């Protein structure tokens, strides 16, 4: 049907509708058979006319389905009619045509909600947050996970300045310390470190630009959120906060020692600004103490005559600090030597080592000295934990790695390195066919596997060479 005038077209539509309604009233009894007589016909294009901002779709050919949508001003009943063109005897009335719903993204829904909010409400909320006490802000931020702070410190200068706030430093000191983090060095990249957060089970790869890039420096001790580094030539000491990249190169030592030394570190008090002390001791008995408040090394005295020289220090074992006392592991004879930073007194404890023990190191938990090492007998190897009995000065086994994990070590030459010894241990177990990291919680006696350390945008797992544990502190300064 060709398009004609608007008035003639409307009259024709009304006439067609009236005939259909009359036919429906005369044949009301035959409506039950309509579903059986109804047939499907292929759809085709139809002529369209725009009348009063509504689209009318006409049946140009017989045996085509037609949908009529008529404006309320033209027809009394504003509903959609569907009928076979050319058949006035029967038709079916259907619901008004519903357009397919489109998916509304959460972003659009949120945008719709936000636009519906009154401007007065937004202004009121801004005024409330402006009047929020600053000390409450600091109290809340001090209790958030450390990793969270670095995500929102860029919000404004005020939040970023919390690092130098004395009140914020005191609040951080009052928050109970959680699990320590681990700062490690990998074999593949000895000039950059990797930090592991056991709470989130996530590796971080900081870029400490202040550390010397031409020297190989290794973490040897830690205290109060600070990590002490010593270059591979045993000449220069550095102290750094891996989180804030606060770095300090310590002055040259008065005693020139080119051999390996054991290093320990303590904090003078609970506040992070109270300073720290570092002790190094060599196998020949030479030692010095660094005081950060004086920024100098001092030699308080010499080892007592009762302590056998050379010391035969166990350099695989890091020093353990309990209050103001540092503990170092030695051999020949097997035992421990200690130095009290407050009194300057050395002591020696002869403690026999367990049989078949290798790769052992000292640890500490709630003021109790622990020992962790490998027990190797025949082809079987297992990681064991001992506790030092204060009365008898003997090691008592308190736990060992699950047997199903130890089966992976059977028949292999396994080496172990303890990365951190403060309540939560990280053990690096490796052989030619294996490279595994596990953590052990001394208090809860829980063993957990550590995800592999993979550099950003890389796939190859890194081999951990050495490391130390430190309690993350945002306000600790070198």
C-alpha positions in Angstrom: 0.0 0.0 0.0 1.4 3.4 -1.0 1.4 6.2 1.5 -1.5 8.7 1.2 -3.0 11.6 3.1 -2.9 11.7 6.9 -6.8 12.0 7.1 -7.6 9.2 4.7 -5.1 6.9 6.4 -6.7 7.6 9.9 -10.2 6.9 8.6 -9.0 3.7 7.0 -7.5 2.5 10.3 -10.6 3.3 12.3 -12.7 1.4 9.8 -10.5 -1.6 10.0 -10.6 -1.5 13.7 -14.4 -1.2 13.9 -14.8 -4.2 11.5 -12.5 -6.3 13.7 -14.4 -5.4 16.9 -17.7 -6.3 15.2 -16.3 -9.6 14.0 -15.0 -10.3 17.5 -18.5 -9.7 19.1 -20.2 -12.0 16.5 -17.8 -14.8 16.8 -17.1 -14.8 20.5 -17.7 -18.5 20.8 -15.1 -19.3 18.2 -12.3 -17.6 20.1 -11.2 -20.8 21.8 -10.2 -22.3 18.5 -8.2 -19.3 17.5 -4.9 -20.7 18.9 -5.3 -23.8 16.7 -5.9 -21.7 13.6 -3.2 -19.2 14.3 -0.1 -19.6 12.0 3.3 -18.0 12.0 4.4 -15.9 9.0 7.8 -14.6 8.2 8.4 -11.0 9.0 9.1 -8.5 6.4 9.5 -4.8 6.1 6.4 -2.6 6.2 5.6 0.9 5.4 5.8 3.4 8.2 4.1 6.7 8.7 4.7 9.2 11.5 1.5 10.7 12.9 1.5 12.8 16.0 4.9 11.5 17.1 3.7 7.8 17.0 4.8 5.2 14.5 2.0 3.4 12.6 3.0 0.1 11.0 0.6 -0.9 8.2 0.0 -4.3 6.6 1.1 -3.7 3.0 0.7 -7.4 2.0 -1.8 -10.1 3.1 -0.8 -12.8 5.6 1.6 -10.5 7.5 1.4 -9.7 11.2 0.5 -6.1 12.0 1.0 -4.1 15.2 -1.0 -0.9 15.5 -0.2 1.7 18.1 -2.8 4.6 18.0 -2.6 7.7 20.1 -5.1 8.2 22.8 -6.7 11.2 21.2 -7.6 9.1 18.1 -8.9 5.9 19.5 -10.6 5.3 22.9 -8.7 2.1 23.6 -5.0 2.7 23.6 -3.7 -0.9 23.4 -1.7 -2.8 20.9 -3.6 -5.1 18.5 -2.0 -8.0 16.6 -4.0 -9.6 13.8 -3.4 -11.4 10.5 -4.0 -8.9 7.7 -6.9 -9.8 5.5 -8.6 -11.9 8.2 -11.4 -10.0 9.9 -12.9 -13.0 11.5 -10.5 -13.4 14.4 -7.8 -11.5 16.1 -5.8 -11.7 19.4 -5.3 -8.9 21.9 -1.8 -8.8 23.5 -0.2 -6.8 26.2 1.4 -3.5 25.2 4.7 -4.0 23.5 7.6 -3.9 26.0 11.0 -3.0 24.8 13.8 -5.3 25.8 15.4 -4.2 29.0 19.0 -2.9 28.7 21.7 -3.7 31.3 22.3 -0.8 33.5 25.9 -0.8 34.8 26.6 -0.1 38.4 28.5 3.0 37.4 25.3 4.4 35.8 23.1 3.3 38.7 25.5 5.0 41.1 25.5 8.1 38.9 21.7 8.2 39.0 21.6 7.9 42.7 24.2 10.6 43.2 22.4 13.0 40.9 19.3 12.6 42.9 21.0 13.7 46.1 20.3 17.3 47.1 23.0 19.8 47.0 22.2 20.7 50.6 23.0 17.2 51.8 26.4 17.3 50.0 27.2 20.6 51.5 26.2 19.4 55.0 28.4 16.3 54.7 31.4 18.5 53.7 30.9 20.7 56.7 30.7 17.6 59.0 34.0 16.2 57.6 35.7 19.6 57.9 34.7 19.8 61.6 35.9 16.2 62.3 38.6 16.3 65.0 42.1 15.8 63.6 43.2 13.7 66.5 40.5 11.2 65.7 41.7 11.0 62.1 45.2 10.2 63.3 43.9 7.6 65.8 42.0 5.8 63.0 44.8 5.9 60.5 47.3 4.6 63.0 45.3 1.5 63.4 44.9 0.7 59.7 47.1 -1.8 58.0 50.5 -0.4 57.0 50.0 -1.1 53.3 46.8 0.9 53.3 48.6 4.1 54.4 50.6 4.3 51.2 47.4 4.2 49.1 45.7 7.2 50.7 48.7 9.3 51.8 48.5 10.9 48.4 45.0 12.2 49.1 46.2 15.5 50.6 49.2 17.1 52.0 47.7 17.0 55.5 47.6 13.2 55.5 51.0 12.9 54.0 52.4 15.1 56.7 51.4 12.6 59.4 54.8 10.9 58.9 56.4 13.8 60.7 53.7 14.3 63.3 54.8 13.7 66.9 51.2 12.9 68.0 50.8 10.4 65.1 54.1 8.8 66.1 52.9 8.3 69.7 49.6 6.8 68.5 51.5 4.3 66.3 53.7 3.3 69.2 50.6 2.6 71.3 49.1 0.2 68.7 50.1 -3.4 69.4 52.6 -4.8 66.9 51.2 -7.4 64.6 53.2 -9.9 62.6 56.6 -8.7 61.3 57.3 -8.2 57.7 60.3 -9.7 56.0 62.9 -7.8 54.0 64.7 -10.2 51.7 67.4 -10.2 49.0 67.2 -12.5 46.0 69.9 -14.3 44.1 68.7 -12.7 40.8 68.9 -9.1 42.0 71.1 -8.5 45.0 70.8 -4.7 44.6 67.1 -4.5 45.3 65.0 -6.1 48.0 61.6 -7.7 48.3 59.3 -7.3 51.3 56.7 -9.9 52.3 53.5 -9.0 54.2 52.3 -12.2 56.0 49.0 -10.6 56.9 48.0 -10.0 53.3 50.3 -12.8 52.0 51.6 -10.4 49.4 55.1 -9.5 48.1 56.1 -5.8 47.7 59.0 -4.7 45.6 60.2 -1.3 46.9 62.6 0.8 45.0 64.9 2.4 47.7 66.7 4.9 45.5 68.7 6.2 48.5 70.6 2.9 48.9 74.0 2.8 47.0 73.5 1.0 43.7 77.1 0.2 43.0 77.6 -1.8 46.3 76.1 -5.1 47.3 74.6 -4.5 50.8 72.8 -7.2 52.8 70.3 -6.9 55.7 72.0 -8.1 58.9 69.8 -6.9 61.7 66.6 -4.9 62.5 64.8 -3.1 65.3 61.9 -0.7 65.7 61.0 -0.7 62.0 64.5 0.0 60.9 66.8 -2.4 59.0 70.6 -2.4 59.4 72.6 -3.2 56.2 76.2 -4.1 55.8 78.1 -4.1 52.5 79.6 -7.3 51.3 83.1 -6.0 52.1 82.1 -5.6 55.8 83.2 -2.0 55.8 80.2 0.3 55.8 76.9 0.2 57.7 73.6 1.7 56.6 70.3 2.0 58.5 67.1 2.4 56.5 63.3 2.3 57.0 62.2 0.3 53.9 58.7 1.8 54.1 59.6 5.5 54.1 63.1 5.1 52.5 64.6 7.1 55.4 68.3 6.2 55.1 71.5 7.0 57.0 75.1 5.9 56.4 76.8 5.3 59.7 80.2 6.9 60.3 83.3 4.8 59.7 84.3 2.3 62.5 87.3 3.0 64.6 88.5 -0.6 64.4 89.2 -1.9 60.9 87.9 -5.5 60.6 87.8 -7.1 57.2 86.5 -10.5 58.3 82.9 -11.4 58.8 81.2 -10.0 61.9 78.0 -10.7 63.7 75.6 -7.8 64.1 72.8 -7.0 66.6 70.5 -4.0 67.0 68.1 -2.7 69.7 65.9 0.3 70.3 66.6 2.5 73.3 63.0 2.8 74.2 59.4 2.4 72.9 59.1 5.8 71.2 60.6 5.7 67.7 62.5 8.9 68.3 64.4 7.6 71.3 67.3 6.3 69.2 68.9 2.9 68.6 72.1 1.0 69.2 74.1 -1.4 67.0 76.7 -3.9 68.1 79.2 -5.8 65.9 81.5 -8.5 67.1 84.2 -10.4 65.4 85.6 -13.9 65.9 88.8 -12.5 67.5 86.8 -10.7 70.2 86.9 -7.2 68.7 83.6 -5.3 69.1 82.1 -1.9 68.9 78.7 -0.2 69.8 77.1 2.5 67.7 74.7 5.0 69.5 72.4 6.9 67.1 71.9 9.7 69.6 75.6 10.4 69.6 76.1 9.3 66.0 79.4 7.6 66.9 81.0 4.3 67.5 82.5 3.4 70.9 84.5 0.5 72.3 83.3 -0.1 75.9 85.9 -2.7 76.7 87.0 -6.2 75.9 85.6 -9.7 76.2 86.1 -11.4 79.6 88.9 -13.9 79.9 86.5 -16.7 80.6 85.1 -16.6 77.0 87.1 -18.8 74.7 88.6 -17.2 71.6 88.2 -17.4 68.7 84.4 -17.2 69.1 83.5 -19.4 66.1 80.3 -17.5 65.6 77.5 -19.0 63.7 77.0 -16.3 61.0 74.0 -18.1 59.6 72.2 -17.3 62.8 71.1 -13.7 63.3 71.3 -12.1 66.8 68.2 -12.3 69.1 67.3 -9.2 71.1 65.3 -9.5 74.4 65.0 -6.1 76.2 68.5 -4.6 76.2 70.4 -7.9 75.7 71.6 -9.4 72.5 72.2 -13.1 72.1 74.6 -14.7 69.5 75.1 -18.4 68.6 78.5 -19.9 68.7 80.2 -23.3 68.3 83.3 -24.9 69.9 81.9 -25.1 72.4 78.3 -25.1 71.4 76.3 -22.4 73.1 75.3 -18.8 73.3 77.1 -15.6 74.2 75.2 -12.5 75.3 75.9 -8.8 75.6 73.8 -6.3 77.7 73.7 -2.9 76.0 72.6 -1.2 79.2 75.3 -2.6 81.5 78.0 -3.6 79.0 78.4 -7.1 80.5 79.2 -10.2 78.4 78.0 -13.7 79.4 78.6 -17.2 78.0 76.2 -20.2 78.1 77.4 -23.7 77.2 74.5 -25.5 75.6 74.9 -28.8 73.8 73.4 -28.9 70.3 70.9 -31.6 69.4 72.3 -34.5 67.4 72.2 -34.5 63.6 71.5 -30.8 63.6 72.4 -28.5 60.6 71.6 -25.0 59.4 70.4 -24.0 62.9 69.6 -20.5 64.0 68.3 -18.7 67.1 64.8 -17.3 67.4 62.7 -15.5 70.0 59.1 -15.5 71.1 57.7 -13.6 74.1 61.1 -13.3 75.7 61.8 -17.1 75.3 64.9 -18.2 73.3 64.1 -20.8 70.6 66.2 -22.8 68.2 65.2 -23.9 64.7 67.2 -26.2 62.4 67.3 -29.2 60.1 67.5 -32.7 61.5 69.1 -35.0 58.9 69.5 -38.7 59.4 70.2 -41.1 56.6 68.0 -39.9 53.8 65.3 -38.2 55.9 65.3 -34.5 56.7 62.9 -32.5 58.9 62.6 -29.0 60.3 62.4 -29.0 64.1 61.8 -26.3 66.7 63.4 -26.4 70.2 62.9 -24.3 73.3 65.7 -23.4 75.8 65.0 -24.7 79.3 66.3 -22.0 81.7 66.9 -24.3 84.6 68.8 -27.0 82.8 70.1 -24.9 79.9 69.1 -27.7 77.5 67.1 -27.7 74.2 63.7 -29.3 74.4 61.9 -30.1 71.1 58.5 -28.5 71.0 57.4 -28.9 67.4 58.4 -30.1 63.9 57.2 -29.6 60.4 54.3 -31.9 59.2 55.5 -35.3 58.0 53.7 -34.9 54.7 55.8 -31.8 53.9 59.0 -33.5 55.0 58.5 -36.3 52.5 59.4 -33.8 49.8 62.9 -33.5 51.3 63.5 -37.3 51.3 66.7 -38.2 49.5 67.6 -34.5 48.7 70.4 -32.4 50.0 68.4 -29.6 51.5 69.8 -26.3 52.8 67.8 -23.9 55.1 68.0 -20.2 55.8 66.0 -18.5 58.5 64.8 -15.1 57.4 63.7 -13.4 60.5 63.5 -14.8 64.0 60.9 -12.7 65.9 57.9 -14.8 66.8 57.1 -15.4 63.1 59.8 -17.3 61.2 60.3 -17.4 57.4 62.3 -20.5 56.3 63.9 -20.8 52.9 64.3 -24.5 52.0 66.1 -25.2 48.8 67.9 -27.9 46.8 68.7 -28.5 43.2 65.1 -29.6 42.5 63.3 -27.4 45.0 62.8 -23.8 46.2 60.3 -23.4 49.0 59.3 -20.7 51.4 57.3 -21.4 54.6 56.4 -19.4 57.7 56.1 -20.8 61.2 54.2 -19.0 64.0 56.0 -20.0 67.2 53.1 -19.0 69.4 50.3 -20.8 67.5 52.6 -23.5 66.0 51.2 -22.9 62.6 53.0 -23.8 59.4 52.0 -22.0 56.2 53.4 -22.0 52.6 54.5 -18.6 51.2 53.7 -17.7 47.6 56.6 -17.5 45.3 58.4 -14.2 45.0 57.9 -13.0 41.4 59.1 -9.6 40.3 56.5 -7.2 38.7 55.7 -8.0 35.1 57.7 -11.2 35.4 57.0 -14.9 35.7 60.1 -16.4 37.0 60.2 -17.1 40.8 63.1 -15.5 42.6 65.5 -17.5 44.9 65.7 -15.9 48.3 69.4 -15.4 49.4 69.0 -13.8 52.8 66.8 -11.5 54.8 65.6 -10.3 58.1 62.3 -9.6 59.9 61.2 -6.1 60.9 58.1 -4.6 62.4 56.8 -2.0 59.9 56.7 1.4 61.4 55.7 4.5 59.5 57.4 7.0 61.9 60.7 5.3 62.5 63.6 7.5 61.2 67.2 6.4 60.6 
